[in-house]
């Protein structure tokens, strides 16, 4: 009986001792960040772990999937680094290749943890004048490293969309009616850049990336599974903020120097003068509109008389064509100035009198007046019908004089009686052109006087 009690006491002591040892081992392993998990163990290298310790959490998309087991510094001069090993403790959890691994901190002074971000496509928008693209899903994207093009990414779902459908901030960067939406997935780990800092060129069907700054990127020396993002120490962050504050202070000082009281007064005066000038310009335009409105009846009369002139010139042409009957002289339309010059030579050779010269001079003057009036009206009015009528009248006069010139080129074949009939037709046209010239001069002077007043 006594021996049985001693055995029972010894067994209890052994159990308590073994339990204490197990607890001690687990405690030490927890403090050192070690785990008995049989999950996947991953080793990555950082240039600086910014105070992270073993036992820190490992998260993927905000969900804890493991913990840091071991952090070992490797000192090798300028090639020194920190080796970090972590274990995945959640079953059936795999880290996708090309994932990004970074050291994050919960809050400004919170605990640090390792964040794993699975790869995801990036999107950039390019200006294009075409409604379609020759790029296909899976096409490669290249970047130059030491003069050699290397594949760095693959295109996903390229498409051309209307620029107007984009967000305002993106739309402001596109200068064409269409935009090429280019999604891409990185295929090389260890390359980091922002899509907003990328210049894109398509050369011989190849999409080539380069940095807008022109700085070269270093291609990973050895194949990597993941992209490691180096942490920024709080001291580095504060230093960057301090430099930014210094730059802002310097800029403000320069602005204060530039915008002294005299400069501000001059700017105020310039703005006031600009406002005054704008008001005067509005008044001038209003008066121009009023002048055009009051002159519409006269302009319509001028257009009507010009149409009559065109009819008479066409009648003159038809008379000559009827007498000569030679179709080969009906050539293509040339410019108004050349038509007038050729017309003058042909009529002078036919009649050699003052009427022909007067008619041609009148036509030239009428066309000039119509052109000036059209210029004034186009400047000051939005009446599209009035603009169209003026333009069409000038075109009609040009076409009529050209047609007359073509037919007169053959009048040397006419007999005396036929030339007399032609002379009578020209006399009739001279009267019309004389009246129309006087009327167009009067209307043109009205617009010229208005322009000189303002």
C-alpha positions in Angstrom: 0.0 0.0 0.0 2.8 2.4 0.9 4.7 1.5 -2.3 1.6 2.3 -4.4 1.3 5.8 -2.9 4.9 6.5 -3.7 4.5 5.4 -7.3 1.4 7.6 -7.7 3.3 10.6 -6.4 6.2 10.1 -8.7 3.9 9.8 -11.7 2.2 13.1 -10.9 5.6 14.8 -10.5 6.7 13.4 -13.8 3.5 14.6 -15.6 3.8 18.1 -14.1 7.4 18.3 -15.1 6.7 17.2 -18.7 3.9 19.6 -18.9 6.1 22.4 -17.7 8.8 21.6 -20.2 6.2 21.5 -23.1 4.8 24.9 -22.0 8.3 26.3 -21.7 9.2 25.1 -25.2 6.0 26.5 -26.7 6.6 29.8 -24.9 10.2 30.1 -26.2 9.1 29.2 -29.7 6.3 31.8 -29.6 8.7 34.5 -28.3 11.1 33.6 -31.1 8.3 33.5 -33.7 8.7 29.8 -34.5 5.8 27.6 -35.3 5.2 23.8 -35.3 3.0 24.2 -38.3 3.9 22.0 -41.3 2.7 24.7 -43.7 4.7 26.3 -46.5 7.8 28.3 -45.5 8.9 31.2 -47.6 12.2 33.1 -47.5 12.6 36.7 -48.9 15.3 39.3 -48.7 14.9 42.9 -47.6 17.4 45.7 -47.6 15.8 46.9 -44.3 13.0 45.4 -42.1 12.5 48.6 -40.2 12.4 47.0 -36.7 10.2 44.0 -37.6 10.6 41.1 -35.2 10.0 37.3 -35.3 6.4 36.5 -34.4 4.9 39.3 -36.4 1.8 38.5 -38.4 1.7 37.7 -42.1 -1.5 38.8 -43.9 -2.8 38.4 -47.4 -5.6 40.8 -48.4 -6.1 41.8 -44.7 -6.5 38.2 -43.5 -3.9 36.6 -41.3 -2.4 33.5 -42.9 0.9 33.0 -41.0 3.7 34.5 -39.0 7.3 35.6 -39.3 9.6 32.8 -38.0 13.1 34.1 -38.4 14.9 37.3 -39.3 18.7 37.1 -40.0 20.9 39.9 -41.1 23.5 39.0 -43.7 26.4 41.5 -43.7 28.4 41.7 -46.9 29.5 45.3 -47.4 27.3 47.3 -49.8 25.5 44.0 -50.7 24.3 43.5 -47.1 20.6 42.4 -46.6 18.2 40.9 -44.1 16.9 37.4 -44.7 13.3 37.0 -43.5 11.6 33.6 -43.2 7.8 33.2 -42.6 5.5 30.2 -42.4 1.9 29.8 -43.7 -0.2 28.4 -40.9 -3.6 28.4 -42.7 -4.4 25.2 -44.5 -4.8 25.2 -48.3 -3.3 28.7 -48.6 -0.9 29.4 -51.4 1.0 32.6 -52.3 0.5 33.3 -56.0 3.7 33.9 -58.0 4.5 37.5 -58.7 2.8 38.6 -55.5 4.0 41.8 -53.8 5.5 41.4 -50.3 5.8 44.5 -48.1 6.2 45.5 -44.5 3.2 47.5 -43.2 2.3 49.1 -40.0 -1.1 49.4 -38.4 -1.3 53.1 -37.6 1.6 55.5 -37.0 3.0 53.6 -34.0 1.1 50.3 -34.3 2.6 46.9 -34.7 4.2 45.9 -37.9 3.1 43.0 -40.1 4.0 41.4 -43.4 1.5 42.2 -46.2 1.1 39.9 -49.2 -0.7 41.4 -52.2 -1.6 38.9 -55.0 -0.9 40.2 -58.6 -3.6 42.2 -60.3 -3.8 43.9 -63.7 -2.8 47.5 -64.1 -4.6 49.8 -66.6 -3.4 52.7 -68.7 -5.1 54.8 -71.3 -3.5 56.0 -74.6 -4.6 58.5 -77.1 -5.6 57.0 -80.5 -7.4 58.3 -83.6 -8.6 54.9 -84.6 -11.8 53.2 -83.5 -10.2 49.8 -83.4 -6.9 48.3 -82.4 -4.6 45.6 -83.8 -3.5 44.5 -80.3 -4.7 41.2 -79.0 -5.2 39.5 -75.6 -1.9 37.9 -74.6 0.4 40.2 -76.7 3.7 40.9 -74.9 4.9 44.2 -73.4 8.6 45.0 -73.6 11.1 47.4 -71.9 14.6 48.2 -72.8 17.4 47.2 -70.4 20.9 48.3 -71.4 19.7 48.6 -75.0 18.1 45.1 -75.0 14.3 44.6 -75.2 13.0 42.2 -72.6 9.5 40.9 -72.0 8.0 42.3 -68.7 4.2 41.9 -69.0 1.3 40.6 -71.0 -1.7 42.5 -72.4 -5.2 41.7 -71.2 -8.4 42.6 -73.0 -7.3 45.6 -75.1 -10.1 47.8 -76.3 -10.8 51.2 -77.8 -13.5 53.3 -76.2 -14.8 56.8 -76.7 -12.9 59.4 -74.7 -16.2 61.1 -73.6 -17.1 58.0 -71.6 -13.9 58.2 -69.4 -13.7 59.8 -66.0 -12.9 63.5 -66.1 -9.4 63.1 -64.6 -8.5 60.5 -67.3 -10.4 62.3 -70.1 -8.4 65.5 -69.6 -5.2 63.5 -70.5 -6.6 62.2 -73.8 -6.4 64.5 -76.8 -8.3 62.3 -79.3 -11.9 61.2 -79.8 -10.9 57.6 -78.9 -8.8 56.1 -76.1 -7.0 52.7 -76.1 -7.6 51.0 -72.8 -4.6 48.8 -72.1 -4.7 46.3 -69.2 -1.5 44.4 -68.5 -0.3 41.8 -66.0 3.4 41.8 -64.9 5.3 38.7 -65.9 8.6 39.5 -64.1 9.0 39.8 -60.4 11.2 42.5 -58.9 10.2 45.3 -61.3 8.2 48.1 -59.6 6.9 51.3 -61.3 3.7 53.3 -61.3 1.6 53.2 -64.4 1.2 57.0 -64.3 5.0 57.3 -64.7 5.1 55.2 -67.9 5.6 56.3 -71.4 4.1 53.9 -74.0 5.1 53.5 -77.6 3.9 51.0 -80.2 6.7 50.2 -82.7 6.2 47.6 -85.4 3.3 46.1 -83.5 5.3 45.9 -80.2 4.2 47.7 -77.1 7.3 49.2 -75.4 7.3 50.8 -71.9 9.8 53.3 -70.7 9.9 55.7 -67.7 8.7 59.2 -68.3 11.8 60.5 -66.4 14.1 58.6 -68.8 15.8 56.9 -65.9 16.8 53.2 -66.5 15.3 50.4 -64.5 17.5 47.5 -63.3 16.4 44.1 -64.5 16.4 41.5 -61.7 19.7 39.7 -61.6 18.1 36.3 -60.8 14.7 34.9 -61.2 12.4 35.7 -58.3 8.9 34.5 -57.3 7.8 37.6 -55.6 8.3 41.4 -55.7 9.7 42.8 -52.5 8.8 46.4 -51.6 11.3 48.0 -49.2 9.8 49.7 -46.2 10.3 53.4 -45.5 11.5 54.3 -42.0 9.6 56.9 -40.1 12.7 59.0 -40.0 12.9 58.8 -43.8 9.3 59.7 -44.1 9.7 62.7 -41.8 12.8 63.8 -43.6 10.9 63.7 -46.9 8.1 65.7 -45.3 10.6 68.2 -44.0 12.2 68.7 -47.5 8.8 69.1 -49.0 8.0 71.8 -46.4 11.2 73.6 -47.1 10.5 73.6 -50.8 7.0 74.9 -50.2 8.3 77.6 -47.9 10.9 78.7 -50.5 8.1 78.8 -53.1 5.9 80.9 -50.9 8.8 83.3 -50.3 9.3 83.7 -54.0 5.6 84.3 -54.6 5.6 87.0 -51.9 8.6 88.7 -53.5 6.9 88.6 -56.9 3.5 89.7 -55.7 4.5 92.9 -54.0 2.1 95.8 -53.6 3.1 97.4 -56.9 2.7 94.2 -58.8 -0.7 93.5 -57.2 -1.8 97.1 -58.1 -0.6 96.5 -61.7 -2.5 93.2 -61.9 -5.6 94.9 -60.5 -5.3 97.7 -63.1 -4.8 95.1 -65.9 -7.9 93.2 -64.8 -9.9 96.5 -64.7 -8.7 97.5 -68.1 -9.5 94.1 -69.5 -13.0 94.3 -68.1 -13.4 97.8 -69.7 -12.1 96.5 -73.0 -14.5 93.6 -72.9 -17.4 95.9 -72.3 -16.4 98.1 -75.2 -15.9 95.0 -77.4 -19.4 93.8 -76.5 -20.8 97.3 -77.3 -19.0 97.3 -80.7 -20.4 93.9 -81.6 -23.9 94.9 -80.6 -23.6 98.0 -82.8 -22.2 95.8 -85.7 -25.2 93.5 -85.3 -27.5 96.6 -85.4 -25.8 97.9 -88.5 -26.1 94.5 -90.3 -29.8 94.2 -89.3 -30.5 97.7 -90.6 -28.6 97.0 -93.8 -30.2 93.6 -94.5 -32.7 95.2 -96.9 -29.9 96.8 -98.9 -27.9 93.6 -98.8 -30.8 91.6 -100.1 -31.3 94.2 -102.9 -27.6 93.9 -103.8 -27.9 90.2 -103.9 -30.9 90.5 -106.1 -29.2 92.8 -108.5 -26.1 90.6 -108.6 -28.4 87.7 -109.5 -29.8 89.8 -112.4 -26.2 90.5 -113.5 -25.4 86.8 -113.5 -28.5 86.1 -115.6 -27.6 88.8 -118.1 -24.0 87.5 -118.3 -25.4 84.0 -118.8 -27.7 85.3 -121.5 -24.7 87.0 -123.2 -22.9 83.7 -123.1 -25.9 81.8 -124.5 -26.1 84.3 -127.4 -22.5 83.8 -128.3 -22.8 80.1 -128.0 -25.8 80.1 -130.2 -24.0 82.0 -132.9 -20.7 80.1 -132.7 -22.0 76.6 -131.6 -18.5 75.5 -130.7 -18.7 73.3 -127.5 -15.0 72.8 -127.2 -14.6 76.3 -125.8 -16.6 75.5 -122.7 -13.7 74.6 -120.4 -13.5 74.1 -116.7 -14.0 76.9 -114.2 -10.8 78.9 -113.3 -10.3 81.6 -110.7 -12.3 84.9 -110.8 -9.2 87.0 -111.3 -7.9 85.0 -114.2 -11.4 85.0 -115.8 -11.6 88.8 -115.6 -8.2 89.2 -117.2 -8.9 86.7 -120.0 -12.3 88.2 -120.5 -10.9 91.7 -120.9 -8.5 90.5 -123.6 -11.1 88.7 -125.5 -13.7 91.5 -125.5 -11.2 94.1 -126.3 -10.0 92.1 -129.3 -13.7 91.8 -130.4 -15.0 95.3 -129.9 -12.0 97.5 -128.8 -14.4 100.1 -127.3 -15.0 101.7 -123.9 -18.1 99.7 -123.1 -16.3 96.4 -122.8 -13.6 97.9 -120.6 -16.2 99.6 -118.4 -18.2 96.4 -118.0 -15.1 94.4 -116.9 -14.0 97.2 -114.6 -17.5 97.3 -113.1 -17.6 93.5 -112.6 -14.2 93.6 -110.9 -15.4 96.4 -108.6 -18.6 94.6 -107.8 -16.8 91.4 -106.9 -14.4 93.4 -104.7 -17.2 95.2 -102.9 -19.1 91.9 -102.4 -16.0 90.3 -101.0 -15.4 93.2 -98.5 -19.1 93.2 -97.4 -19.0 89.4 -97.0 -15.9 89.8 -94.8 -17.5 92.3 -92.6 -20.7 90.3 -92.3 -18.8 87.1 -91.5 -17.0 88.9 -88.7 -20.0 90.4 -86.9 -23.0 88.2 -87.5 -24.2 84.7 -86.8 -26.8 84.8 -89.6 -25.7 81.7 -91.5 -28.2 82.2 -94.4 -26.9 85.7 -95.0 -23.3 84.5 -95.1 -24.3 81.6 -97.5 -26.2 84.0 -99.8 -23.2 86.4 -100.1 -20.8 83.5 -100.8 -23.1 82.0 -103.4 -23.5 85.3 -105.2 -19.7 85.8 -105.5 -19.4 82.2 -106.8 -22.2 82.8 -109.3 -20.5 86.0 -110.7 -17.2 84.1 -111.0 -18.8 81.2 -112.8 -20.7 83.5 -115.2 -17.7 85.6 -116.1 -15.6 82.5 -116.7 -18.3 81.0 -118.9 -18.5 84.3 -120.9 -14.7 84.4 -121.3 -14.7 80.8 -122.6 -17.2 81.6 -125.3 -15.7 84.9 -126.3 -12.4 83.2 -127.0 -14.0 82.0 -130.3 -15.7 85.3 -131.4 -13.1 85.9 -134.1 -15.1 83.5 -136.3 -18.3 85.6 -136.1 -19.6 87.6 -139.0 -20.2 91.4 -138.8 -23.9 91.1 -138.1 -23.4 88.6 -135.4 -20.8 90.8 -133.8 -23.4 93.6 -133.8 -25.8 91.5 -131.9 -23.2 90.6 -129.4 -22.3 94.3 -129.0 -25.9 95.0 -128.1 -26.0 92.3 -125.5 -22.8 93.7 -123.9 -24.3 97.2 -123.9 -27.3 95.8 -121.9 -24.9 94.2 -119.4 -22.9 97.4 -119.1 -25.9 99.3 -117.8 -26.7 96.6 -115.2 -23.1 96.4 -114.0 -22.8 100.2 -113.8 -25.9 100.5 -111.5 -24.8 97.5 -109.4 -21.3 98.9 -109.0 -22.6 102.2 -107.6 -25.0 100.5 -105.2 -22.3 98.0 -104.0 -19.9 100.9 -103.4 -22.4 102.8 -101.3 -23.1 99.8 -99.1 -19.5 98.9 -98.8 -18.6 102.4 -97.6 -21.2 102.1 -94.9 -19.4 99.0 -93.4 -16.0 100.6 -94.0 -17.0 103.7 -92.0 -18.3 101.5 -89.2 -15.0 99.6 -89.0 -13.0 102.9 -88.9 -15.2 104.2 -86.1 -14.4 101.2 -83.9 
